[in-house]
């Protein structure tokens, strides 16, 4: 310590069998599941011309934005993947804290998606990680 050797100290923390995985490990597993599903054509994120399969998720700490092309069948696949992730990881999605944001989507489609994902419909402007996002400010 501070350029000098010290006595050995034992590690007091760690994972044990049956412990839930750390949240960031769960987020990484979810991200890989979504990338694999996109590679197989089950879902497609936004801007597929920028990245193969599109941009599907943005994650920072425990905040996750999931991005999906407006397609009800793909939304069903997406919901199935989320249910599989919950079942396999033991983690649960808090639907009361989840919001659906759409761009240029008819009201009936918004309602169908909100029912499918069991979440509230939200609208712009929003704050993400403390940064205000407004519909008119979003550009390619």
Backbone as JSON, one array per atom type, in Angstrom:
{
  "sequence": "XXXXXXXXXXXXXXXXXXXXXXXXXXXXXXXXXXXXXXXXXXXXXXXXXXXXXXXXXXXXXXXXXXXXXXXXXXXXXXXXXXXXXXXXXXXXXXXXXXXXXXXXXXXXXXXXXXXXXXXXXXXXXXXXXXXXXXXXXXXX",
  "N": [[0.85, -1.15, 0.0], [0.61, 2.2, -0.81], [3.18, 2.22, -2.1], [4.57, 0.4, -0.48], [5.05, -2.87, 0.91], [2.51, -4.79, 2.48], [0.84, -6.61, 5.13], [-0.83, -9.7, 4.31], [-4.25, -9.62, 3.46], [-7.47, -10.95, 3.98], [-10.17, -11.67, 1.73], [-13.4, -10.48, 2.16], [-15.87, -10.31, 0.97], [-18.02, -11.52, -1.63], [-19.38, -13.68, -4.22], [-21.77, -16.19, -3.63], [-23.07, -19.5, -4.06], [-26.35, -19.42, -5.23], [-26.72, -16.77, -4.71], [-28.12, -13.74, -6.03], [-27.35, -12.51, -9.35], [-25.05, -9.76, -9.92], [-26.47, -6.5, -10.72], [-25.35, -5.21, -13.05], [-24.24, -7.35, -14.42], [-26.51, -8.78, -15.1], [-27.69, -6.94, -16.83], [-25.87, -6.99, -18.92], [-26.19, -9.6, -19.85], [-28.87, -9.48, -20.73], [-28.55, -7.6, -22.8], [-26.94, -9.06, -24.59], [-28.7, -11.15, -25.22], [-30.66, -9.72, -26.63], [-29.17, -8.75, -28.81], [-28.51, -11.14, -30.08], [-31.08, -12.06, -30.78], [-31.77, -10.05, -32.59], [-29.88, -10.55, -34.57], [-30.9, -12.89, -35.58], [-33.16, -12.01, -36.78], [-35.51, -11.68, -35.31], [-36.17, -9.44, -33.84], [-35.87, -5.88, -34.35], [-33.92, -3.07, -33.92], [-33.65, 0.52, -33.66], [-32.43, 2.57, -36.33], [-31.11, 0.69, -38.26], [-29.34, 0.96, -40.33], [-27.09, 2.05, -39.28], [-26.04, 0.28, -37.42], [-25.77, -3.23, -37.52], [-28.79, -4.93, -37.18], [-29.8, -2.88, -35.77], [-30.0, -0.28, -33.22], [-30.61, -1.41, -30.13], [-30.61, -1.29, -27.35], [-29.81, 1.0, -24.71], [-27.72, 1.43, -22.03], [-27.06, 2.43, -18.73], [-25.66, 2.16, -15.67], [-28.26, 1.3, -13.59], [-30.21, 2.02, -15.34], [-32.08, 1.49, -18.21], [-32.72, 1.83, -21.6], [-34.87, 0.59, -23.95], [-35.06, 0.0, -27.34], [-37.1, -0.19, -30.17], [-38.25, -1.12, -33.37], [-41.33, -0.06, -34.84], [-43.39, -2.49, -34.81], [-45.75, -4.87, -34.36], [-45.54, -7.71, -34.2], [-42.78, -8.06, -33.83], [-42.62, -6.73, -31.39], [-43.98, -8.53, -29.78], [-42.17, -10.67, -29.84], [-40.07, -9.38, -28.54], [-41.21, -8.94, -25.99], [-41.45, -11.62, -25.19], [-38.73, -12.29, -25.02], [-37.99, -10.63, -22.89], [-39.52, -11.78, -20.85], [-38.34, -14.32, -20.76], [-35.77, -13.57, -19.92], [-36.35, -12.56, -17.35], [-37.26, -14.92, -16.11], [-35.0, -16.64, -16.3], [-32.94, -15.19, -15.04], [-33.92, -14.46, -12.58], [-34.38, -11.89, -11.94], [-36.62, -9.11, -11.84], [-38.7, -7.09, -13.9], [-39.68, -3.87, -13.25], [-42.68, -2.89, -13.86], [-44.24, -0.75, -13.12], [-42.5, 1.35, -13.0], [-41.77, 1.61, -15.57], [-41.96, 3.07, -18.79], [-43.63, 3.72, -21.89], [-42.54, 5.16, -24.76], [-43.27, 6.67, -27.76], [-42.71, 7.44, -31.23], [-44.32, 9.18, -33.72], [-46.58, 7.4, -33.8], [-49.73, 5.92, -34.2], [-52.57, 6.39, -32.0], [-54.08, 4.07, -31.29], [-52.24, 1.99, -31.79], [-50.26, 2.67, -29.93], [-51.66, 2.19, -27.54], [-52.1, -0.59, -27.77], [-49.44, -1.53, -27.63], [-48.73, -0.6, -25.07], [-50.45, -2.14, -23.48], [-49.46, -4.69, -24.1], [-46.83, -4.59, -23.03], [-47.42, -3.98, -20.44], [-47.23, -1.38, -19.28], [-47.03, 2.19, -18.64], [-48.09, 4.85, -20.83], [-46.02, 7.34, -21.97], [-44.87, 10.69, -22.68], [-42.95, 13.01, -24.63], [-41.59, 16.08, -23.37], [-38.87, 14.32, -21.72], [-36.72, 13.32, -18.98], [-33.61, 11.85, -19.12], [-31.19, 10.29, -17.36], [-30.83, 12.7, -16.11], [-30.66, 14.48, -18.19], [-32.49, 16.59, -20.26], [-34.73, 15.46, -22.73], [-36.26, 16.19, -25.76], [-38.86, 15.86, -28.12], [-38.76, 17.49, -30.47], [-36.11, 18.09, -30.54], [-34.76, 15.78, -31.13], [-32.72, 14.31, -33.43], [-31.49, 12.69, -36.4]],
  "CA": [[0.0, 0.0, 0.0], [1.43, 3.41, -0.91], [4.53, 1.79, -2.49], [5.2, -0.5, 0.49], [4.34, -4.13, 1.09], [1.77, -4.9, 3.74], [0.41, -7.96, 5.46], [-1.92, -10.25, 3.51], [-5.57, -9.47, 4.05], [-8.44, -11.86, 3.37], [-11.32, -11.08, 1.06], [-14.58, -10.74, 2.97], [-17.1, -10.24, 0.18], [-17.96, -12.33, -2.83], [-20.62, -14.36, -4.6], [-21.95, -17.57, -3.19], [-24.1, -20.2, -4.81], [-27.7, -19.0, -4.87], [-26.81, -15.3, -4.7], [-28.55, -13.17, -7.31], [-26.23, -11.89, -10.06], [-25.01, -8.3, -9.83], [-27.32, -5.89, -11.75], [-24.68, -4.94, -14.33], [-24.08, -8.62, -15.12], [-27.82, -9.06, -15.68], [-27.89, -6.03, -17.97], [-25.02, -7.47, -20.01], [-26.84, -10.81, -20.37], [-30.03, -9.01, -21.49], [-28.06, -6.98, -24.03], [-26.5, -10.13, -25.5], [-29.9, -11.84, -25.7], [-31.3, -8.87, -27.62], [-28.31, -8.73, -30.0], [-28.66, -12.44, -30.76], [-32.42, -12.07, -31.37], [-31.71, -9.18, -33.77], [-29.1, -11.24, -35.59], [-31.77, -13.93, -36.16], [-34.3, -11.36, -37.41], [-36.72, -11.7, -34.48], [-36.44, -8.05, -33.47], [-35.01, -4.9, -35.01], [-33.85, -1.81, -33.21], [-33.69, 1.73, -34.46], [-31.26, 2.88, -37.17], [-30.38, -0.51, -38.68], [-28.28, 1.32, -41.27], [-25.92, 2.45, -38.49], [-25.53, -0.92, -36.77], [-26.53, -4.4, -37.94], [-29.84, -5.25, -36.22], [-30.27, -1.64, -35.17], [-29.65, 0.01, -31.83], [-31.69, -2.04, -29.39], [-30.64, -0.87, -25.96], [-28.83, 1.91, -24.14], [-27.72, 1.12, -20.61], [-26.13, 3.11, -17.85], [-25.95, 1.72, -14.3], [-29.49, 0.51, -13.56], [-31.15, 2.61, -16.29], [-32.05, 0.83, -19.52], [-33.67, 2.23, -22.64], [-35.02, -0.45, -24.97], [-35.49, 0.65, -28.57], [-37.67, -1.19, -31.06], [-39.0, -0.69, -34.55], [-42.78, -0.17, -34.63], [-43.9, -3.71, -35.44], [-46.4, -5.6, -33.27], [-44.99, -9.06, -34.09], [-41.47, -7.93, -33.19], [-42.88, -6.37, -30.0], [-44.31, -9.78, -29.08], [-40.89, -11.37, -29.66], [-39.36, -8.6, -27.53], [-41.85, -9.25, -24.71], [-41.07, -12.99, -24.87], [-37.34, -12.25, -24.58], [-37.97, -10.03, -21.55], [-40.06, -12.79, -19.93], [-37.28, -15.34, -20.61], [-34.71, -12.98, -19.1], [-36.84, -12.55, -15.96], [-37.32, -16.29, -15.61], [-33.66, -17.21, -16.19], [-32.06, -14.43, -14.15], [-34.53, -14.23, -11.28], [-34.63, -10.46, -11.8], [-37.96, -8.72, -12.27], [-38.85, -5.77, -14.48], [-40.67, -3.09, -12.52], [-43.54, -2.31, -14.89], [-44.77, 0.52, -12.62], [-41.49, 2.37, -13.27], [-41.46, 1.54, -16.99], [-42.8, 3.91, -19.64], [-43.58, 3.52, -23.32], [-42.43, 6.4, -25.53], [-43.35, 6.36, -29.19], [-42.55, 8.54, -32.19], [-45.19, 9.06, -34.9], [-47.34, 6.15, -33.7], [-51.16, 6.16, -33.94], [-53.02, 6.18, -30.63], [-54.48, 2.67, -31.1], [-51.02, 1.18, -31.71], [-49.66, 2.98, -28.63], [-52.42, 1.48, -26.51], [-51.81, -2.02, -27.92], [-48.09, -1.77, -27.12], [-48.74, -0.39, -23.62], [-51.08, -3.33, -22.89], [-48.54, -5.81, -24.27], [-45.71, -4.46, -22.12], [-47.94, -3.68, -19.09], [-46.59, -0.16, -18.79], [-47.71, 3.45, -18.9], [-47.7, 5.62, -22.01], [-45.44, 8.61, -21.59], [-44.65, 11.54, -23.84], [-41.84, 13.96, -24.52], [-40.18, 15.91, -23.01], [-38.52, 13.48, -20.58], [-35.34, 13.43, -18.54], [-32.89, 10.58, -19.06], [-29.93, 10.53, -16.66], [-30.76, 14.11, -15.79], [-30.59, 15.29, -19.41], [-33.82, 16.7, -20.88], [-34.9, 15.05, -24.13], [-37.5, 16.72, -26.32], [-39.13, 15.31, -29.45], [-38.31, 18.37, -31.55], [-34.64, 18.16, -30.52], [-34.19, 14.52, -31.57], [-32.34, 14.31, -34.84], [-30.71, 11.54, -36.8]],
  "C": [[0.91, 1.24, 0.0], [2.9, 3.06, -1.13], [5.26, 0.96, -1.44], [4.36, -1.77, 0.59], [3.63, -4.13, 2.43], [1.42, -6.35, 3.98], [-0.72, -8.38, 4.53], [-3.24, -9.98, 4.23], [-6.54, -10.34, 3.27], [-9.61, -11.1, 2.77], [-12.57, -11.45, 1.85], [-15.89, -10.73, 2.21], [-16.93, -11.13, -1.05], [-19.31, -12.94, -3.13], [-20.62, -15.78, -4.05], [-23.05, -18.19, -4.02], [-25.46, -19.78, -4.3], [-27.85, -17.5, -4.77], [-27.31, -14.8, -6.03], [-27.35, -12.52, -8.02], [-26.22, -10.38, -9.85], [-25.82, -7.67, -10.95], [-26.62, -5.65, -13.08], [-24.43, -6.22, -15.11], [-25.4, -9.01, -15.79], [-28.09, -8.21, -16.89], [-27.07, -6.49, -19.17], [-25.64, -8.72, -20.66], [-28.05, -10.41, -21.22], [-29.59, -8.42, -22.82], [-27.64, -8.04, -25.05], [-27.67, -10.94, -26.05], [-30.57, -11.04, -26.82], [-30.49, -8.81, -28.92], [-28.47, -10.02, -30.79], [-30.03, -12.54, -31.44], [-32.46, -11.19, -32.62], [-30.95, -9.84, -34.9], [-29.91, -12.33, -36.29], [-33.05, -13.34, -36.76], [-35.58, -11.36, -36.6], [-37.14, -10.31, -34.06], [-35.51, -7.15, -34.28], [-35.08, -3.6, -34.23], [-33.97, -0.64, -34.16], [-32.37, 1.91, -35.2], [-30.46, 1.65, -37.59], [-29.28, -0.21, -39.69], [-26.99, 1.74, -40.55], [-25.24, 1.23, -37.88], [-26.4, -2.1, -37.19], [-27.53, -4.8, -36.83], [-30.41, -4.03, -35.54], [-29.77, -1.46, -33.74], [-30.83, -0.43, -30.99], [-31.76, -1.55, -27.95], [-29.52, 0.11, -25.65], [-28.88, 1.69, -22.64], [-26.67, 1.96, -19.89], [-26.56, 2.79, -16.43], [-27.23, 0.88, -14.31], [-30.57, 1.08, -14.48], [-30.99, 1.92, -17.64], [-33.12, 1.42, -20.41], [-33.69, 1.11, -23.66], [-35.67, 0.18, -26.19], [-35.95, -0.41, -29.56], [-38.4, -0.53, -32.21], [-40.49, -0.91, -34.28], [-43.34, -1.33, -35.44], [-44.45, -4.59, -34.32], [-45.83, -7.01, -33.1], [-43.61, -9.02, -33.43], [-41.62, -7.54, -31.72], [-43.24, -7.62, -29.18], [-43.05, -10.61, -28.84], [-40.08, -10.7, -28.53], [-39.89, -8.92, -26.13], [-41.48, -10.66, -24.26], [-39.63, -13.04, -24.36], [-37.22, -11.67, -23.17], [-38.48, -11.04, -20.51], [-39.03, -13.9, -19.69], [-36.17, -14.83, -19.72], [-35.12, -12.97, -17.63], [-36.79, -13.95, -15.35], [-35.92, -16.86, -15.37], [-32.8, -16.5, -15.16], [-32.61, -14.3, -12.73], [-34.79, -12.76, -11.01], [-36.02, -10.15, -12.33], [-37.95, -7.3, -12.83], [-39.96, -5.06, -13.7], [-41.52, -2.34, -13.54], [-44.13, -0.97, -14.44], [-43.79, 1.67, -12.86], [-41.12, 2.42, -14.76], [-42.46, 2.38, -17.79], [-42.59, 3.56, -21.11], [-43.56, 4.9, -23.98], [-42.45, 6.02, -27.0], [-43.14, 7.63, -30.0], [-43.45, 8.25, -33.39], [-45.96, 7.74, -34.93], [-48.8, 6.49, -33.42], [-51.56, 5.73, -32.53], [-53.38, 4.72, -30.35], [-53.26, 1.75, -30.97], [-50.29, 1.41, -30.39], [-50.33, 2.19, -27.53], [-52.15, -0.02, -26.57], [-50.43, -2.36, -27.34], [-48.03, -1.6, -25.6], [-49.38, -1.58, -22.91], [-50.14, -4.52, -22.97], [-47.41, -5.77, -23.24], [-46.11, -4.11, -20.69], [-47.27, -2.44, -18.5], [-47.42, 1.06, -19.17], [-47.22, 4.06, -20.21], [-47.19, 6.96, -21.51], [-45.25, 9.45, -22.85], [-43.47, 12.47, -23.57], [-42.37, 15.3, -24.03], [-40.03, 15.0, -21.79], [-37.1, 13.83, -20.15], [-34.76, 12.03, -18.5], [-31.51, 10.87, -18.51], [-29.73, 12.02, -16.39], [-30.71, 15.04, -16.99], [-31.97, 15.37, -20.03], [-33.79, 16.29, -22.35], [-36.25, 15.56, -24.6], [-37.64, 16.22, -27.74], [-38.57, 16.18, -30.57], [-36.79, 18.48, -31.61], [-33.98, 16.86, -30.99], [-33.93, 14.58, -33.07], [-31.57, 13.05, -35.15], [-29.26, 11.83, -36.51]]
}
